[in-house]
Structure formats: C-alpha cells, structure tokens
Amino acid sequence: MVIAGSDEEGMYGALGLAYIAPELRENRGEVEAAEAGILPEILPYNAVKGDIHIHTAWGDGAHSIREMAEAAQALGYEYIAVCDHAKGDKFPRGLDGEKIAEQRAEIEKVNRVLEGITVLAGIECSIEKDGVLDVSAALLADLDIVFAAVYSAPDMEEQRMTDRLIAAMHNDNLDILAHPANRILLQREPSRFDVAAVAKAAAGLRVSLEINAHPARLDLPDTACMAAQKHGVKFAIGTDAHKTEGLRTMDLGIATARRGWLAAGDVINTLPLAGLYTIIGS
C-alpha cells in the first residue's frame, strides 16, 4: 500500500492523524494524542508580544535602554522589560537602591520619547540560600516586574533547592523565577529540584517560570516545561539579552516551549501590555 500526500500535513491526514509539528516528534505520546485529536495548538513563533528579560549598560549589558528598546521595536515588540542585576557579590556592577531609582527615571524618559513601545522597569534579584531575595521589599514594590534567580550554591541537595525556590516565590513582589534549572549548557549541570512541587507552588502563588532563550541556557528545558504545565503554572519567555543582537534568540525560547507542548495561553508575554499588567500586577 502506498500512502502519499502533497506535503507533511497531507501525509499525516492520509494516515488519519492530526498534523504533528516537528518540535513534538519526540516519542512522548504525540502519536497517541494525534490519533485521539487532543494535540495542543502549540505556541506560534509570532505570538510573543515583548521580551521581558533584557540587560543594559546600567549593569553588565552593552547597550543603553533606548538602544535596546529601538532594537526590540524593530523586531515588532510592543514592550520590553529592563531587568539588570541587583548589586551583590556576584554582580559588583549591579544596581543598588540609588541606581534603581536613577534607572527608573531614565526608563520614564525613554518612554516619553519613544512611541509604539513601552519599557518596563524591572530587576533580577539573587535568591539567597535560605530563599530570601537580596533586594528589599520596599525597592521591589516600586518596580513593574521582578525576576529572581539562583546564583550561589547551585549544587544544593534536591529537597533543599526545592525549599529554597518555593521560599523565594513566597515573596509577594516576585513575578518570575528566572532560568530555574540554573544550567549552562556544556559547562554546568542543572540544579536538582522537584519540578512538580515548584510548579504547584508557582501556580498557587501566581509566579511564572521563565524559559530563558539564551543559547547557553534554554532553561527551563522542554521536558521540565511539559511536566510543569500539568500543574497550571504560567511561563515567560525572555532572551536574557545583554546586547541588541541577543534579542534575536527569542525563537530558541519559543522552540523550547513548543517542544514542551506549551500553547500561547501558557505564556504570559503573548499577551498585549494591558493583559501582561493583569498578571504582574503593575
């Protein structure tokens, strides 16, 4: 018997299957889902409305806020979020309270000058070993968006790391847990933590999990995305760009989300700015 089609979708149709996108072809139940007609409509590559994790020359980035905003606008984005590192042992060039206020004023100035794109004021905090964020609640409360990530003791025992991440998410100001597995591809193994427990806590606390699109991270990995999504958690895709060229890696994060069976509704920065504000509370 010969089965043929004019394209891939035709071939799947001839087999009585819904089309399986290339990113889903991992032997994770996609054929059975296609047979049952329950494959998700995975995240389109053009669905992301803004890059909500970028760095600038205020910290360890290479370009100004305006340069990053103009580059993002050229890519068709509606908004970006500047999330330079908070000052600390790992980030001596990071922002202290005074610099956070000064950067906020600069962001407001850029927003007055540029039309068609909005710059959000954010920060990337470090999560201490006990789960406490290294920026005061008073400073965080004045920002549009708050990321937090592990930058010390990444090789903690699994239960301690799980407890650490969950403790961090109990900070009322936290919006997004950045690159939760804390891996650097070909350099550092991912931290060990209970994905289901962290996802359940994040969903309950309205904290999103980042899919970091930097080529060295791709974190959360696709398998963790697939496992976490079952618990109702939301995700955010950011490039972690430290220069304008880095904004172009968004498709790597989207591909990771697609491999994790995520739909547009699972990713908060597929929303227009007004919708994003309802999630992050600004």
NORTAGI-V743234 format. One record per backbone hydrogen bond with DSSP energy under -1.0 kcal/mol. CO is the residue of the C=O (numbers start at 1). NH is the residue of the N-H. Records with the same first field share a line. If there is no record, write none. Layout:
CO=NH, NH
This chain:
7=11
8=12
9=13
10=14
11=15
12=17
13=16
21=24
22=25
24=26
29=33
30=34
31=35
32=36
33=38
40=42
44=47
49=78
51=81
53=240
54=83
56=59, 61
63=57
64=68
65=69
66=70
67=71
68=72
69=73
70=74
72=77
73=76
78=118
79=51
80=120
81=54
82=122
84=124
85=95
91=88, 94
95=87
96=100
97=101
98=102
99=103
100=104
101=105
102=106
103=107
104=108
105=109
106=110
107=111
108=112
109=113
110=114
118=80
120=82
121=144, 145
123=147
124=86
125=149
126=134
128=131
132=128
136=140
137=141
140=143
146=175, 176
147=125
148=178
149=127
153=156
157=161
158=162
159=163
160=164
161=165
162=166
163=167
164=168
165=169
168=171
171=174
175=208
176=148
177=210
179=182
181=191
184=187, 188
188=184
193=195
194=198
195=199
196=200
197=201
198=202
199=203
200=204
201=205
202=207
208=177
209=236
211=238
212=219
214=217, 218
216=185
219=212
221=225
222=226
223=227
224=228
225=229
228=231
229=232
234=209
235=268
236=211
238=213
241=55
242=62
243=246
244=247
245=248
246=249
249=252
250=254
251=255
252=256
253=257
254=258
255=259
256=260
257=262
258=261
262=43
263=266
264=267
266=235
267=270
268=271
269=49
272=276
273=277
274=278
276=279, 280
277=281
